[in-house]
Amino acid sequence: MHPSEGRAIPLAHEQGLSAQDPQRSDQNFGVNSEAEGFVKFDRQIKALDKSLQGFINAMRPIGSSDDLISSASSLRTRLVDLHSGFRRNAARLFPELERLDAIKEMPWRGAHPLSRHRANPSPDAVMTPTILGNLLNNCAQELIWLLQLLNEFPEFTDDVMNTSSLNFYDDLRYWASCLLDYGVVKNPVSIVGLPQDEQYRPINRHINHLPGEMGDYLTELNAALIMFVDVGVPAIRTAQDRATTRLQNLSTVATFLSAVTGATLQYSYA
């Protein structure tokens, strides 16, 4: 689906429902329907973060995976930055998210990368189109780098992950370019006599539509990662083990032939 045809589902707050507890009712916390969309996005991005950590753990025993692990870790960091940026934007539209954070932050305090390593910007900072555009570009670059490294493994044949990642990459770049262009031609601070919060509110609402666009991509990529860990990683490990066994067998044969050749030469000289 093209970004211009997307749904207007807003992003989740930074400390929302955990990926392990998707059944909890958002309405129990007294938020409106738009703010509930933030909880959905929050849950999706945390689920992807968890799957990326599982992917990293699964790849550690795999040979030649250091760059891949580093790339996956960098992607997690970029997702944290993006999550933080959307949450800051959302908090300006839905003040009740601050109260939700106070309720739901405790289970994650010091225990989850999204809370432990987030940029933790000032609550008064304004999420401008230029800042968010750069965050989207950073996330896109890390995603495509991860995919390129994965495709260096000859055993990697996951068309689903390739397709999901490439589509997500294309739309991340598209959204980023739109926001960066908007940031150049639009300067809301120049509106004389209007408080800064009011100047940025139309931009906040525009940005608020993007997390809903990302939701399907986050879910697809999360499912692809889970499948890859369950199926792809064992296949790569098996192929590498077989290659190692073949090399060991060749080495044994070479050693045997070398010994036979040496013995033959000794007899011939004798």
Secondary structure, 3 states (H helix, E strand, C coil): CCHHHCCCCCCCCCCCCCCCCCCCCHHHHCCCHHHHHHHHHHHHHHHHHHHHHHHHHHHCCCCCCHHHHHHHHHHHHHHHHHHHHHHHHHHHHCCHHHHHHHHHCHHHCCCCHHHHCCCCCCCCCCCCHHHHHHHHHHHHHHHHHHHHHHCCCCCCCCHHHHHHHHHHHHHHHHHHHHHHHHHHHCCHHHCCCCCHHHHHHHHHHHHHCHHHHHHHHHHHHHHHHHHHHHHHHHHHHHHHHHHHHHHHHHHHHHHHHHHHHHHHHHHHHC
